[in-house]
């Protein structure tokens, strides 16, 4: 019988942050991220008074002032130019807030958590699907991401001790005009941040339309083991796991792209496009505030996991730039034929996730089929021990007795399967 698993499973390389996620102070910090507070930020930023928050406009500048007011009292360190919060470029302004790391050996390694706060103003033929001339409030795009980031800032500051690495909260401007803010940051680092090495980035864009608990995850191929990391934090104790839809494509459509282009491991969480995208109808009443809360908590847990990783920062995986949806489909495609084998499982190894071979065939009426295994599952643990790789899986399944307990990653959720060779 299949059953969802809590936080007991951890791969060999899972970070200390995942262990921290089960501790009381981490849970308490995550609990400060609440839908009601996020909703107030979404409503404010998506108000007509900000005129669609076009970068460089009076509405965009007013939105920036609102964000600064929201974070100014938290005790974070301004990391913009001239000792302030802003990093100006042209008529636009990034907003940068730093939480310095607690471990002097890695505090100069920077984990960035970001969201863009601009939108498209009144819309035009180049940036809107119409009708034009009306305020495009951008409640989901991206007032939702900004609200989540403000909530993450508050959760970070509520922790009794800082993570080992420094965390930068970055509110980008000019995203809708060509990712201008994130590109400018990477080209021209403000003085307070010039001695830091960027180790990782997590970007939030349009997290306000959670449907069926499904979150799209981009960039998971940019370093080895990122899927395992996100699965671990998604299944942390006390949280209902979300369905994680991993997408291999890397397009220049949000602020994760400049970091991947610079060979910096990067993730992006996104709840999907919709018919209101870049239209005046993307308004507050359509935002799923109850869904925004778990996505922001997942982001917070991911950031802490990376910031507290006891190992060196994960190296960038350049192969991700050559992978695509076609590559993903080829790896995950069901194998129609194959030798049945003892348990009825056919799998493929994944170069970016060696500890999670992909199940591509489940033989009919086999122990795997009777135990509830599905194609697309990733086997991550056998009889309480995480896998090393596919060869380790094959050896251990061959050596196993008549019964074996397998934990699989099924779309980001950990599921326990009990296989019985003698069952009929």
C-alpha positions as CSV (number, residue, x, y, z in Angstrom):
1,X,0.0,0.0,0.0
2,X,1.3,3.4,-0.9
3,X,1.6,6.0,1.9
4,X,2.9,9.6,2.0
5,X,6.1,9.9,4.0
6,X,7.1,12.6,6.4
7,X,10.6,14.0,6.9
8,X,12.3,10.7,7.9
9,X,13.9,10.4,4.4
10,X,17.1,12.3,3.6
11,X,19.5,11.6,0.8
12,X,23.2,11.3,1.6
13,X,24.0,14.8,0.6
14,X,21.0,16.5,2.2
15,X,22.0,19.7,3.9
16,X,21.8,20.6,7.6
17,X,19.1,23.0,6.7
18,X,16.7,20.1,6.1
19,X,17.4,18.8,9.6
20,X,16.9,22.4,10.9
21,X,13.5,22.4,9.2
22,X,12.3,19.8,11.7
23,X,13.5,21.9,14.7
24,X,11.1,24.0,16.6
25,X,12.6,27.4,15.9
26,X,12.6,26.8,12.1
27,X,9.0,25.7,12.2
28,X,8.1,28.8,14.3
29,X,9.9,31.1,11.8
30,X,8.1,29.5,8.9
31,X,4.8,29.9,10.7
32,X,5.2,33.7,10.6
33,X,4.6,33.5,6.8
34,X,0.8,33.8,6.8
35,X,-1.8,34.3,4.0
36,X,-3.4,37.3,5.7
37,X,-0.2,39.3,5.9
38,X,0.8,38.4,2.3
39,X,-2.7,39.4,1.2
40,X,-2.3,42.9,2.6
41,X,1.0,43.3,0.6
42,X,-0.6,42.0,-2.6
43,X,-3.6,44.3,-2.2
44,X,-1.4,47.3,-1.6
45,X,1.0,46.7,-4.5
46,X,-1.9,45.9,-6.9
47,X,-3.8,49.0,-6.0
48,X,-4.7,51.4,-8.8
49,X,-2.8,54.1,-7.0
50,X,0.5,52.4,-8.2
51,X,-0.7,52.6,-11.8
52,X,0.5,49.2,-12.8
53,X,4.0,49.7,-11.3
54,X,5.7,50.3,-14.6
55,X,9.5,50.5,-14.1
56,X,10.7,54.1,-13.9
57,X,7.2,55.5,-13.6
58,X,5.8,57.4,-10.5
59,X,3.8,54.3,-9.7
60,X,6.9,52.1,-9.9
61,X,8.8,54.4,-7.6
62,X,5.9,54.5,-5.2
63,X,5.8,50.7,-5.1
64,X,9.5,50.7,-4.3
65,X,8.9,53.1,-1.4
66,X,6.2,50.8,-0.1
67,X,8.6,47.8,-0.1
68,X,11.2,49.8,1.7
69,X,8.7,50.8,4.4
70,X,7.7,47.2,4.8
71,X,11.2,45.9,5.4
72,X,12.8,48.9,7.1
73,X,11.9,47.9,10.6
74,X,13.1,44.3,10.4
75,X,16.7,44.8,11.3
76,X,18.1,43.8,7.9
77,X,21.1,45.6,6.5
78,X,20.6,48.0,3.6
79,X,22.8,46.7,0.7
80,X,22.1,49.2,-2.0
81,X,24.2,52.2,-3.1
82,X,25.4,54.9,-0.7
83,X,24.4,52.9,2.4
84,X,20.7,52.8,1.4
85,X,18.2,50.2,0.3
86,X,18.1,51.2,-3.4
87,X,20.4,50.3,-6.3
88,X,19.4,52.9,-8.9
89,X,20.0,52.4,-12.6
90,X,18.5,54.9,-15.0
91,X,15.1,55.8,-13.7
92,X,14.7,52.4,-12.1
93,X,15.7,51.0,-8.7
94,X,16.5,47.6,-7.3
95,X,15.9,47.1,-3.5
96,X,18.5,45.1,-1.7
97,X,18.4,43.9,2.0
98,X,21.1,41.7,3.5
99,X,21.1,39.2,6.4
100,X,24.8,38.5,7.1
101,X,25.7,34.9,7.7
102,X,26.7,33.6,11.2
103,X,29.7,31.4,10.1
104,X,32.8,33.5,9.3
105,X,34.2,30.7,7.1
106,X,31.3,30.9,4.6
107,X,29.5,34.2,5.5
108,X,31.0,35.8,2.3
109,X,29.0,33.3,0.2
110,X,25.7,34.8,-0.8
111,X,22.3,33.1,-1.2
112,X,19.9,35.4,-3.1
113,X,16.1,35.2,-2.8
114,X,14.5,37.5,-5.3
115,X,11.3,38.7,-6.9
116,X,10.6,41.5,-9.4
117,X,8.2,44.3,-8.3
118,X,7.5,46.1,-11.5
119,X,4.7,45.4,-13.9
120,X,3.5,46.9,-17.3
121,X,1.7,50.0,-16.2
122,X,-1.2,50.7,-18.5
123,X,-0.1,48.2,-21.1
124,X,0.8,48.5,-24.7
125,X,1.1,46.3,-27.8
126,X,4.6,45.2,-26.8
127,X,3.9,44.1,-23.2
128,X,0.1,43.4,-22.9
129,X,-2.5,41.1,-24.3
130,X,-5.0,44.0,-23.9
131,X,-7.1,45.8,-23.6
132,X,-4.6,48.7,-23.4
133,X,-5.0,52.0,-21.6
134,X,-6.3,50.4,-18.4
135,X,-4.2,49.9,-15.2
136,X,-2.6,46.5,-15.3
137,X,-2.3,45.8,-11.5
138,X,-0.2,42.6,-11.8
139,X,-1.6,41.1,-8.6
140,X,-0.1,37.7,-9.5
141,X,2.7,39.1,-11.7
142,X,4.4,39.9,-9.5
143,X,2.8,41.4,-6.4
144,X,2.4,37.8,-5.3
145,X,6.2,37.1,-5.4
146,X,7.0,40.4,-3.7
147,X,4.5,39.7,-0.9
148,X,6.1,36.2,-0.5
149,X,9.5,37.8,-0.3
150,X,8.5,40.3,2.3
151,X,7.0,37.5,4.4
152,X,10.3,35.5,3.9
153,X,12.2,38.6,5.2
154,X,10.1,38.6,8.3
155,X,10.5,34.9,8.9
156,X,14.3,35.2,8.5
157,X,14.5,37.9,11.0
158,X,12.3,35.9,13.5
159,X,14.9,33.1,13.7
160,X,16.9,33.1,16.9
161,X,20.2,32.7,15.0
162,X,21.2,33.5,11.4
163,X,22.0,30.8,8.9
164,X,25.7,30.1,8.1
165,X,25.8,31.9,4.8
166,X,24.5,35.4,4.1
167,X,21.1,35.8,2.5
168,X,20.3,38.7,0.2
169,X,16.6,39.7,-0.4
170,X,16.5,41.3,-3.8
171,X,13.5,43.1,-5.2
172,X,14.2,43.6,-8.9
173,X,13.0,46.5,-11.0
174,X,12.7,46.5,-14.8
175,X,12.0,42.8,-15.2
176,X,9.2,43.5,-17.7
177,X,11.5,45.6,-19.8
178,X,14.0,42.8,-20.3
179,X,15.2,41.6,-16.9
180,X,17.1,44.9,-16.5
181,X,17.4,45.0,-12.7
182,X,18.9,41.5,-12.3
183,X,21.3,42.0,-15.2
184,X,22.3,45.4,-13.8
185,X,23.0,43.8,-10.4
186,X,25.2,41.1,-11.9
187,X,27.2,43.7,-13.9
188,X,27.5,46.4,-11.2
189,X,27.5,45.1,-7.6
190,X,26.8,47.7,-4.9
191,X,29.7,48.5,-2.7
192,X,28.4,46.5,0.4
193,X,28.2,43.3,-1.7
194,X,31.4,43.4,-3.8
195,X,33.3,41.1,-1.5
196,X,30.6,38.4,-1.6
197,X,30.6,35.4,-3.9
198,X,27.1,34.6,-5.2
199,X,26.6,30.9,-4.4
200,X,22.9,30.4,-5.2
201,X,19.7,32.2,-6.3
202,X,16.0,31.4,-5.7
203,X,13.6,33.5,-7.7
204,X,9.8,33.9,-7.2
205,X,7.6,34.9,-10.1
206,X,3.9,34.6,-10.1
207,X,3.2,32.4,-7.1
208,X,-0.3,33.6,-6.5
209,X,-2.4,31.1,-8.5
210,X,-1.7,27.8,-6.8
211,X,-4.0,25.2,-8.4
212,X,-4.2,21.6,-7.1
213,X,-1.2,22.2,-4.9
214,X,1.0,22.2,-8.0
215,X,4.2,24.4,-8.2
216,X,6.3,24.6,-11.2
217,X,10.1,24.4,-10.5
218,X,12.7,25.7,-13.0
219,X,16.4,25.5,-12.8
220,X,16.6,22.2,-10.9
221,X,19.2,20.9,-13.4
222,X,21.5,23.9,-12.7
223,X,23.4,21.9,-10.0
224,X,23.5,18.2,-9.2
225,X,21.0,17.1,-6.4
226,X,18.7,20.2,-6.5
227,X,15.7,18.0,-7.1
228,X,16.6,15.9,-4.0
229,X,17.1,19.1,-2.0
230,X,13.7,20.6,-3.0
231,X,12.0,17.3,-2.3
232,X,13.5,17.1,1.1
233,X,12.4,20.5,2.2
234,X,9.0,20.0,0.6
235,X,8.5,16.9,2.7
236,X,9.7,18.5,5.9
237,X,8.0,17.6,9.2
238,X,4.7,19.4,9.9
239,X,4.1,20.6,6.3
240,X,1.7,19.3,3.7
241,X,3.9,18.6,0.7
242,X,3.1,20.4,-2.5
243,X,3.2,18.7,-5.9
244,X,6.4,19.8,-7.6
245,X,6.4,19.9,-11.4
246,X,10.0,20.1,-12.6
247,X,10.5,21.7,-15.9
248,X,13.9,21.5,-17.6
249,X,13.5,24.4,-20.1
250,X,15.5,27.5,-19.4
251,X,14.1,30.6,-21.2
252,X,14.9,34.3,-20.7
253,X,11.5,35.0,-19.3
254,X,12.2,35.8,-15.7
255,X,15.0,36.9,-13.3
256,X,16.3,33.4,-12.8
257,X,17.8,33.5,-16.3
258,X,20.6,36.0,-15.9
259,X,22.0,34.0,-13.0
260,X,22.0,30.7,-14.9
261,X,23.6,32.6,-17.8
262,X,26.4,33.6,-15.3
263,X,26.7,29.9,-14.3
264,X,25.2,30.4,-10.8
265,X,22.9,27.5,-9.6
266,X,19.4,28.9,-9.6
267,X,15.8,27.8,-8.8
268,X,12.5,29.4,-9.6
269,X,9.1,28.7,-8.1
270,X,6.1,29.6,-10.2
271,X,2.4,28.6,-10.0
272,X,1.8,28.8,-13.7
273,X,0.4,31.1,-16.4
274,X,-3.3,31.9,-16.8
275,X,-5.7,33.9,-18.9
276,X,-5.2,37.1,-16.9
277,X,-1.5,37.2,-17.6
278,X,-0.4,40.7,-18.7
279,X,-4.0,41.8,-18.8
280,X,-5.9,44.4,-16.7
281,X,-7.8,41.4,-15.2
282,X,-4.8,40.2,-13.2
283,X,-6.3,41.5,-10.0
284,X,-6.3,40.9,-6.3
285,X,-9.6,38.9,-6.0
286,X,-8.1,36.2,-8.2
287,X,-5.0,35.6,-6.1
288,X,-5.0,32.4,-4.1
289,X,-3.7,33.7,-0.8
290,X,-4.0,30.4,1.0
291,X,-1.8,28.9,-1.7
292,X,0.7,31.7,-1.6
293,X,1.5,30.8,2.0
294,X,2.9,27.3,1.4
295,X,4.9,28.4,-1.6
296,X,6.6,31.1,0.4
297,X,7.3,28.7,3.2
298,X,8.8,26.2,0.7
299,X,11.0,29.0,-0.6
300,X,12.1,30.0,2.9
301,X,13.0,26.4,3.8
302,X,14.9,26.0,0.5
303,X,16.9,29.2,1.2
304,X,17.8,28.1,4.7
305,X,18.7,24.6,3.5
306,X,21.2,26.1,1.0
307,X,22.5,28.7,3.4
308,X,23.2,26.1,6.1
309,X,24.6,23.4,3.7
310,X,27.7,22.0,5.5
311,X,29.4,21.3,2.2
312,X,30.9,23.8,-0.3
313,X,28.4,25.5,-2.6
314,X,27.0,23.2,-5.2
315,X,28.9,23.7,-8.5
316,X,27.0,24.9,-11.5
317,X,26.1,22.2,-14.0
318,X,26.7,23.5,-17.5
319,X,24.8,20.7,-19.1
320,X,21.5,22.3,-18.0
321,X,21.9,24.9,-20.8
322,X,21.8,22.1,-23.4
323,X,18.9,20.3,-21.9
324,X,15.3,20.9,-22.9
325,X,11.8,19.6,-22.5
326,X,12.7,17.0,-25.2
327,X,15.6,15.8,-23.1
328,X,13.3,15.5,-20.1
329,X,10.7,13.6,-22.2
330,X,13.4,11.2,-23.4
331,X,14.7,10.4,-19.9
332,X,11.2,10.0,-18.4
333,X,9.6,8.2,-21.4
334,X,7.9,4.9,-20.5
335,X,9.8,1.9,-21.7
336,X,7.3,-0.4,-23.4
337,X,9.4,-3.5,-23.4
338,X,12.1,-5.0,-21.2
339,X,13.1,-8.1,-19.2
340,X,10.6,-8.4,-16.3
341,X,13.1,-9.0,-13.6
342,X,12.5,-10.1,-10.0
343,X,10.5,-7.0,-8.9
344,X,9.2,-5.9,-12.3
345,X,11.0,-2.5,-12.3
346,X,12.8,-0.9,-15.2
347,X,14.7,2.4,-14.6
348,X,17.0,4.9,-16.1
349,X,19.8,6.8,-14.4
350,X,19.7,10.6,-14.3
351,X,23.1,12.3,-14.5
352,X,21.8,15.3,-12.4
353,X,20.1,13.1,-9.8
354,X,22.1,9.9,-9.4
355,X,20.4,9.2,-6.1
356,X,17.0,9.0,-7.8
357,X,16.8,6.6,-10.7
358,X,13.6,7.2,-12.8
359,X,11.1,4.3,-13.0
360,X,10.3,3.9,-16.7
361,X,8.6,0.5,-16.7
362,X,6.4,-1.4,-14.2
363,X,5.7,-4.9,-15.4
364,X,2.1,-6.0,-15.1
365,X,1.2,-8.2,-12.1
366,X,4.7,-7.7,-10.7
367,X,5.6,-7.0,-7.0
368,X,6.2,-3.4,-8.1
369,X,2.8,-3.1,-9.8
370,X,1.0,-4.7,-6.8
371,X,2.9,-2.4,-4.4
372,X,1.6,0.7,-6.2
373,X,4.7,1.8,-8.1
374,X,4.2,4.0,-11.1
375,X,6.2,5.0,-14.1
376,X,7.8,8.4,-13.4
377,X,8.5,7.6,-9.8
378,X,12.1,8.1,-8.6
379,X,13.4,5.5,-6.2
380,X,15.3,7.3,-3.4
381,X,15.5,4.8,-0.5
382,X,15.4,1.0,0.0
383,X,14.7,-0.5,3.4
384,X,15.5,2.8,5.2
385,X,18.8,3.5,3.4
386,X,19.1,6.2,0.7
387,X,20.4,5.2,-2.7
388,X,23.9,6.0,-4.0
389,X,23.0,5.5,-7.7
390,X,21.2,3.1,-10.0
391,X,23.9,0.3,-9.7
392,X,23.4,0.5,-5.9
393,X,19.6,0.1,-6.4
394,X,20.0,-2.9,-8.7
395,X,22.4,-4.6,-6.3
396,X,20.2,-4.0,-3.2
397,X,17.0,-5.1,-4.9
398,X,18.8,-8.3,-6.0
399,X,20.1,-8.9,-2.4
400,X,16.7,-8.1,-0.8
401,X,14.5,-10.7,0.9
402,X,10.9,-11.5,-0.1
403,X,9.7,-8.1,1.2
404,X,11.2,-4.7,0.6
405,X,10.1,-1.2,1.5
406,X,10.8,1.5,-1.1
407,X,10.5,5.3,-0.8
408,X,9.8,7.1,-4.1
409,X,9.8,10.7,-5.1
410,X,6.4,11.1,-6.8
411,X,6.2,14.6,-8.3
412,X,8.0,16.0,-5.3
413,X,6.1,14.0,-2.7
414,X,7.7,11.1,-0.8
415,X,5.6,7.9,-1.0
416,X,6.3,4.6,0.8
417,X,5.7,1.4,-1.2
418,X,5.7,-2.0,0.4
419,X,6.6,-4.7,-2.1
420,X,6.0,-8.4,-1.5
421,X,7.5,-11.0,-3.9
422,X,5.1,-13.7,-2.7
423,X,1.9,-11.6,-2.8
424,X,-0.7,-12.5,-5.4
